[in-house]
Amino acid sequence: MKLTFWGAAQTVTGSQHFLELDNGHKMLLDCGLYQGRREDAKKLNTEFAADPQEIDFVLLSHAHIDHSGLLPRLYKDGFRGTVYCTHATYDLCALMLRDSAYIQEKDADFYNRKIRKKKQTEIEPLYSMEDAEAVLDLFVSMPYDYPFKPCDDLEVRYRDAGHILGSATMTLTVSEGGKEKRLGFTGDIGNPDRPILNDPAKMLDVDWLICESTYGGRTHEPHGRAKDALVDVLTRTSARGGKVIIPAFAVGRTQELVYALDQLWNEDRIPQIPVFVDSPLAVNVTGVFQAHPECYDRELLDYMLTDPNPFGFERLEYVRDVERSKELNTMKVPMVILSASGMAEAGRILHHLRNNVEDTRNTVMIVGFQAEHTLGRRIVEKRPEIKIFGESHKLKAEVVVMNYFSAHADEPGILDFASKLDRERLQSIFLVHGDLERQELLRGTMNDEGYQDVQIPARGTVVVL
């Protein structure tokens, strides 16, 4: 079989790997949207490793847009195969792909209105709502730890990755030439001991492993300090009359933050200020979380014995209406606003940042990884000026970066995951989904740990397995 690395190769976003079996079947492992520079995104999001009409199926690790967000474009370009995923991933994708299509259409419309007066060539959205809804009809969902055969000579098994609701690692057992070969793909490995979700499950032993490397060379701060840090930020910002603005992914990060705030509210440890989740997608996703208790860890199940609604408390308001969202920026009282997107590249968070970053009373709290060339990364770097909607704004608000809430395993977590595999059977590890600097650090540590063949494939690298 032949493996071509295509997306999230020496970068973090746009996960996509192309696998061809000797029997002629072709598949993608993930089909994610690249997020970053507009000129790079235009190229990377419109080119596939093979003609979409020739791809038989997609094996999807989870619902995050950088892993699933190109599926509607794949459909638009001719794909009519099957998309396999877990049950919770399907429920999330049913919301997220429609939301992504809406953003694609709105972005194209916004750009076209600006250039129409200049009589320049208008652009088309990357894909439409019709494409998103059509590709959802091709989904087939599977339970964890249930072997299934998407084609001859191939058996696939999903196991809980502990990253977001429904996230999965996958093992592909291939029968070729009378021999059994096994390829593993981590998708995104979860950060162990986090609330809400189970820890990552052990993967079946494999011959080759495609492994994420987002936090290579880094160790997260202990999650047990997360609530104390939240109390500190909210208390400090509230005391000076400011707002806490949190760009947060609608899936996973928002729910984890709300759960932590719910606990702190019940413990009477945070100021009596309103908390707004200003993202229609996050509101809908929270409903999906509530529908999948089979993914909850023991800590959350025990907590629900005394608080049956861990995603809601007295001063929490979920905001759907756009007019209500606009009102938040006219309110001159301390508050917390959680809004998508997590890297501050689109959505309502841009309006909240535009209205609040120049006020020294306010705090922008970053709670997740920020890819290169995103607004979130520029805020983390504390640049004196940042551009929002093409206009420059002075970054005067306090910037707080918290790694307590990361949904990705750090380097020790990745090494622990890999250590559970049979070292004698494991021939090669391919590091993906990481900036090159992070990957080189992780490869160095893995070499020190005795892993003999750790590779960092570039886009277009082909390996025969």
N, C-alpha and C positions, 0 to 999 in steps of 0.2 A: 504494500500500500504506500501511497505517496501523500505527504503532508505539506501543505503550503501555508506559511504564516502570512496573514494579510492585514489584519487589524490588531490594534493594541500591541504592535511590535515595536519595541523601544519607545513606547509612549503609553499613557494610561487609558485613554478612551478608545472607543470603536472596536471592541473585541470581535474578532472574526478569524476563523481558521478553516481552511478548505482541505478536506480529506477525500482521496480517491482510492477505492478498493480495487484489488486486482480483477474482481468480477465486473467492473465497470460502473458500479454505483458511486455516486458523488454526493457529498453532504457538506454542510457548514456546521461548525461548532460555534454557536452564537452568531448574531448578525446585528452588531451594535453601531450606533450613531457616533461618529467622531465629533467631539466638542472642542473648539479652540479657534484659531485664526480663521476668519471667514474664507480667505482665499485657499487655505489648506482644506477646510471642511468641504468646499465645493468639489474639489477633486476626489478626496478620500471617500466622500459619501455617494459618489456616482459611479465608482469603478468597483467591480467585483472580480474575484480571482477566476471566475468561470462565468459563462453565459448563464444567467439565472434560469433560463428555460431548460438547461441540462442538469440542474441541481435537483436531486430526488427528494431530499428532506433536510430539515434543520434540527439540530439538537440544541435546545436552549437551556442555559444554566440558570438564568433568573431574569427578572423583569426590569431591572434597571435599564434606562434608555441607552446607556453606552454598551449594553449587551443585546438589547432587543430592538432598538429604535430604528434600524434600517430594514426591518422586515416589510413594512409597507412599500419601501422603494424596491426591494427585491421582487415583490408582487407586481409593482408597476412595470418592471422591466421583464416580466414574463414568467416568474416562478409560479408553479401550480402544484408543488409537492405538499408534504406534510410538515408541520412544525410540532415537535414533541417537547413537552415541558411537564412540570409538576402541576397539581391541581391549583395550588395557591398562586403559582406563577401565571397560569391562564387568567385567573380572576383579576390579578393586578394588570396584566397586559391589556385586558379588555378595557380598562380605564386609561392606562398610560399611553397606549398607541393612539387612541383617539385624541387624547390631550396633546400629544406630540404633533399629530396632524393639524390640529387646530392652531398650534403655535407656528407650524410651517406656513400655513395659509395666511395667518395674520402678519407674519414677518414679510412675506412676499408682497402682501397688499400694502404694508407700510412703506416698503422700499419703492414700490411702483408709484405710489402717490407722490413720493419725493422726486422721482425722475421723469414723471409724466410731463411736467412743464418743460423739461429740457429736451423732450422728444427723443429720449434714448430708448434703447430696446428694453422692454419690460422682461422681468424674470418670472419663471414658474416656480411654485413651491416644490420642494424636494419630493413631496408626495401629498396626496389629498386625503380628506376624511373617507372618501370612497375606497381608496387603497387600503387604509387602515382597517376598515370594517370588513373588506373582502379577505384580507390575509387572516383575520381572526377566525374566519370560517374554515381555515385549513389547520387549525390547532387540534391536537389530540393530547389530553393530559394523562399523566401516569402517576401512581403513588410512589412514595419512596421505597427503595429496596425491593422493587418488583422488576425482574428481568423481562425485557420485551425485545422483539426482533423487528426493527424497521425495514430490514431487507435480508436477503439470503446471506449467510455467512457472517452475520453480525448480531450480537446480543449486547444490549445497553442496560445499565443499571444506574439509577439515580440514588444518591444518598445525601442526607441533610448537610449543607455547607455551613449553616449557622450564620449566614451573612445578612440576608433579609428574609422576610416571609417567603417561603417556597423555594429559596435558593438551593442549588444542588451541585455537588460534584458529580462527575460521571465517569464510568469505566466502560470502554468499548472493547468487547472480546471478539476478535476477528479470527475466523478459520480460513487459512490460506495455505495451499500446498500441503495439506495434511497436518499442518501445525496450528496451534492456538497461540495467538499473539494478543497482548492486552495494552491498550493505550488509555491513560488517565488524563482527565482535564479537571483542574480544580475549580474553574470559574473563579469566583472570588471567595476566599476562605474567610470565615467569620472570626471575630475577635472573641476568644473564649471568656467565659464567666461574665458575659454581658446579660442584662435583664431582658425579659420577654422571650427570647429565642433559645433553643437548645444549642449546646456547643457543637462544633463540627464533628461529624461522625467519621470513623476510620474508613478510608477508601480500600477497596480490594487491591491486592498486590498487582503491580503493573510492570511492564517492560520499559515503557517510556511515560514520562509525566510532563504535561504542559502545566506550568505552575505560575500563578500570579506572583507579583513582586512589588506591589505598590509601596510597601513600607520597608523595603530592603535597607538594612543598615540602621534601622530605628527601633526604639523600644517605647511603647506607649506608657503614658503615666497610668498608675494603678486606677482602675475604674472605681474603686471604693471611695476615692476622693471627689468623684464627680459632683455629688450633691453638695458637698461643702463648697466647692468652687462656684456652683450655681448660686448658692446663698450669698456668697461674697459679691458676685457681680451684680445680682439683683438689688442687694441692700445698698451697695455703693452708688449705683446709678440712680436708684430711686431717691436716695438722700439728696442728690444734687438736682432733682427734678427732671431727670432724663428718661429716655426710652432705650430699651435693649432691643436691637434689631438683629434677628438671627436668620441668615440664609440657611435653609434646611431642606434636604431632600424630602420630597413628599412621602417617599416609601422608606420606612425604617427609622430614619433619624428623627423625623417629626414625632412619631409615636413614642420613641424612647425618651425624648425630651419631655413630652407631655406626661408620660408615666412618672418620670423623676419629679416633675413639678407637682403632680397629684400627690405623691408621697410627701413632699415637703409641705404642701398645703395642709395635709392631714396632720403633720407633725408641728404645724404652726411655726415654721422656720423661715418663711419668706414674707416680704411685705404684702399688705393687702391691696395689691394693684391688679388691674385687669390683664389677662393674658389672651392674645388673639392668635388663632391659627388662621392665617389669611391665605388660603389656597384651596380652591374648590377641589382640586385633585387630592390634596392631603385629607380633606374631609371625607371624600369617597373612599380613599385608601384605608382610612381608619375603620370604616365600616367593613372592609375586607378583613382587616386584622381581627375584628370582633367575630367574624364568621369562621375563623380557622384556629380554634383553641388547641387543635392537635399539634400545632407548631410551638405552643408555649412551653417554657421551662417550668420547673417545679416552683421556683421563687414566685413567679407571677400567679400561678394557680393557687398557691397558698395565700398570697396577698388578696386575691379575689374573694376569699372566704369572708373577709371583713369589708372589702370595698369592691362590689361587683362591677363597677365601672372604672377601671384604672386609667381610662382615657378621657376623663371629664371631672371637673370640680366646679365649685360655686362661681369663681371669677373667670372661668375659661369660656371663651366664645369662639365657635367655628364660623368663619366668615365665607359666605358664598357670593353674596351680592356685590357687584363692582362699586356701587355707590357707597355701601358700607365700608368697603376697602378704602375709598378716597377719604371718607370721614376720619379715618385713623390718623391721617396726616394733618388734619386741622385740629385735632385734640391736643391740648397743651398740658397734659398730665402724665406722670410716670406710667409706663406700661411695658409689656413684652409683646413683640410681634414676631412670630415665626412664619416665614413665607418662602415659597419655592421661587427660583431653583436653588439647589444646594451650592452651585458654583457661581451663583449670581449672574447667569448668562441670559436669562429670560424670565418672563413672568412678573408678578406683582412686586416681588422683592426689589426690582429695579426702581420702582416708584418710591418705595419706602427708603431706599438708600439715597436717592436723589434728594428727598426732602429732609434727610436727617444727618448726613455725614458731615455737614459743615457746622454742626452744633456741638460744642465741647462737652455739654452735659450728657450727651448720648453715648451709647456703647454699641459697637458692631461686634457680635460674638460669632466667631468662625468655629464650627464644630465638626468639620469633615475635610477630607483631602481636596485640595484645590489644584486642578491641572494647570499646566503652563498656558499662558496667553488668555486666561480667563480673568474676569473682573475680581472674582474671589481671590485669585492668586495675587493680584495687584494690591488688594486690601491687606492680605497677610503680610506682604512686603512693606506695608505702611508707606506707600508712595505719597508724597506731599499732595499730588493732584491725581485724580482718577477721572476717566471719562464714562459718563452714563448717558445713554441716548445721544452720543456724539458730542455732548457738552462737558466741559471741564468743571470739576468740583474739587474744592480743597478738602482734604481728608483731615478734619479736626476732631472727629469723634474718637473716643478711646477704642482701640482694637484689642480684643482678647481672643487668643487662639487656644482652643481646648481640644486635646487629643483623647480625652476620656471617652468620648462618644464615638470613636471610630468604629465602623462596622467591618474594617479589614484587620486581619491578623497582622501584628508587627513581625519583625524578623524572628524573634524567639518563637512566635506562634506558627510561622511558616515552617521553621525547622522542626518544631514538635510534630506538626502534621506529617512532614516527609519522613520523620524518624520511625513512624509506625509502619512504613512500607518495608517489604523484604529487600534489603540492600543488595543481596546477591542476585536477585532477579532484575532489579532496576538498572537499566543500561544507561539511560540519558535523561537529563532534566532540561526542559526548554523554558526559560524564563520569559514571561510575557506580562502585559498589563503593568508596566512600571516605567518611570523615566530611566534613561540609560545609566545615570549616576547611581540610582537606587539598585538597579540590576547588577551593576558591577560590584557593588558592595556585598550584595547577597551572594553572588557567585563566589567572591573571595571567601566568605564565611563557609559556604557549602564545600568549597575545595578543602578548607582547613578541617572540616568535619569528615572528610574522606570520600565525598561524592566525586567520582572520577571524570564524568563528562557532563559539565553544566554549560549549556549554550545560551547565547542571547541572540535569537534570530531577528533579522531585519525584515521589513515588509518585502514580500516576494521570495524570501528564503524557502527553498524546497528541500525536504529531507525524505529519503526513501527508508521506510521502516521494515 
